[in-house]
Amino acid sequence: MSVRPQWQWSLLGVDGERVDRPVGPVFTSRFDAEQWVGAHWRTLASQDVASAQLMNEGQPVGAVLDLTVE
């Protein structure tokens, strides 16, 4: 049995702590995860999400994305 990798965004508030809501979906590819945040960052920002960290199998990948609008 093959286990697919899990990619998910850790959504962070202005205090840098993980927020409980909203919750992003789990993806089987990094491409799909990045497409999703690209399409939804404005909505996330309007829900008080200040930044997002991509996680792969629970480990951080890449830089933290700033979702605030100046």
NORCORVEN-V67083 format. One record per residue. N is the residue number from 0. RES is the residue in three letters. SS is DSSP state (2 for helix, 1 for strand, 0 for the rest). PHI is phi in whole degrees, -180 to 180 (NA if undefined). D_CENTER is the distance of its C-alpha to the mean C-alpha in Angstrom with 1 decimal. Layout:
n->N res->RES ss->SS phi->PHI d_center->D_CENTER
n->N res->RES ss->SS phi->PHI d_center->D_CENTER
//
This chain:
n->0 res->MET ss->0 phi->NA d_center->27.6
n->1 res->SER ss->0 phi->-97 d_center->24.6
n->2 res->VAL ss->0 phi->-101 d_center->21.2
n->3 res->ARG ss->0 phi->-81 d_center->18.3
n->4 res->PRO ss->0 phi->-65 d_center->15.4
n->5 res->GLN ss->0 phi->-115 d_center->12.2
n->6 res->TRP ss->1 phi->-114 d_center->8.8
n->7 res->GLN ss->1 phi->-152 d_center->5.8
n->8 res->TRP ss->1 phi->-91 d_center->2.3
n->9 res->SER ss->1 phi->-90 d_center->4.6
n->10 res->LEU ss->1 phi->-95 d_center->5.2
n->11 res->LEU ss->1 phi->-118 d_center->8.5
n->12 res->GLY ss->0 phi->-83 d_center->11.7
n->13 res->VAL ss->0 phi->-63 d_center->14.5
n->14 res->ASP ss->0 phi->-83 d_center->16.0
n->15 res->GLY ss->0 phi->84 d_center->13.1
n->16 res->GLU ss->0 phi->-90 d_center->13.0
n->17 res->ARG ss->1 phi->-65 d_center->10.3
n->18 res->VAL ss->0 phi->-93 d_center->10.9
n->19 res->ASP ss->0 phi->-78 d_center->12.4
n->20 res->ARG ss->0 phi->-136 d_center->11.9
n->21 res->PRO ss->0 phi->-75 d_center->10.2
n->22 res->VAL ss->0 phi->-118 d_center->8.6
n->23 res->GLY ss->0 phi->-84 d_center->6.4
n->24 res->PRO ss->0 phi->-73 d_center->8.7
n->25 res->VAL ss->0 phi->-99 d_center->9.5
n->26 res->PHE ss->1 phi->-118 d_center->10.6
n->27 res->THR ss->0 phi->-98 d_center->13.6
n->28 res->SER ss->0 phi->-142 d_center->13.0
n->29 res->ARG ss->2 phi->-64 d_center->10.9
n->30 res->PHE ss->2 phi->-56 d_center->12.4
n->31 res->ASP ss->2 phi->-63 d_center->11.3
n->32 res->ALA ss->2 phi->-64 d_center->7.6
n->33 res->GLU ss->2 phi->-70 d_center->8.3
n->34 res->GLN ss->2 phi->-61 d_center->10.7
n->35 res->TRP ss->2 phi->-62 d_center->8.6
n->36 res->VAL ss->2 phi->-67 d_center->6.4
n->37 res->GLY ss->2 phi->-64 d_center->9.9
n->38 res->ALA ss->2 phi->-84 d_center->11.6
n->39 res->HIS ss->2 phi->-119 d_center->9.9
n->40 res->TRP ss->2 phi->-63 d_center->9.1
n->41 res->ARG ss->2 phi->-66 d_center->12.6
n->42 res->THR ss->2 phi->-64 d_center->12.4
n->43 res->LEU ss->2 phi->-61 d_center->9.5
n->44 res->ALA ss->2 phi->-61 d_center->11.6
n->45 res->SER ss->2 phi->-71 d_center->14.6
n->46 res->GLN ss->0 phi->-102 d_center->13.3
n->47 res->ASP ss->0 phi->68 d_center->13.3
n->48 res->VAL ss->0 phi->-90 d_center->9.7
n->49 res->ALA ss->0 phi->-92 d_center->10.7
n->50 res->SER ss->1 phi->-156 d_center->8.0
n->51 res->ALA ss->1 phi->-141 d_center->4.5
n->52 res->GLN ss->1 phi->-120 d_center->5.3
n->53 res->LEU ss->1 phi->-74 d_center->5.2
n->54 res->MET ss->1 phi->-121 d_center->7.5
n->55 res->ASN ss->1 phi->-124 d_center->10.6
n->56 res->GLU ss->0 phi->55 d_center->13.0
n->57 res->GLY ss->0 phi->85 d_center->11.8
n->58 res->GLN ss->1 phi->-107 d_center->12.3
n->59 res->PRO ss->1 phi->-65 d_center->10.3
n->60 res->VAL ss->1 phi->-131 d_center->10.6
n->61 res->GLY ss->1 phi->73 d_center->11.4
n->62 res->ALA ss->1 phi->-81 d_center->11.2
n->63 res->VAL ss->1 phi->-74 d_center->9.0
n->64 res->LEU ss->1 phi->-91 d_center->8.4
n->65 res->ASP ss->1 phi->-85 d_center->10.7
n->66 res->LEU ss->0 phi->-105 d_center->10.2
n->67 res->THR ss->0 phi->-76 d_center->13.7
n->68 res->VAL ss->0 phi->-106 d_center->16.5
n->69 res->GLU ss->0 phi->-99 d_center->19.8
//
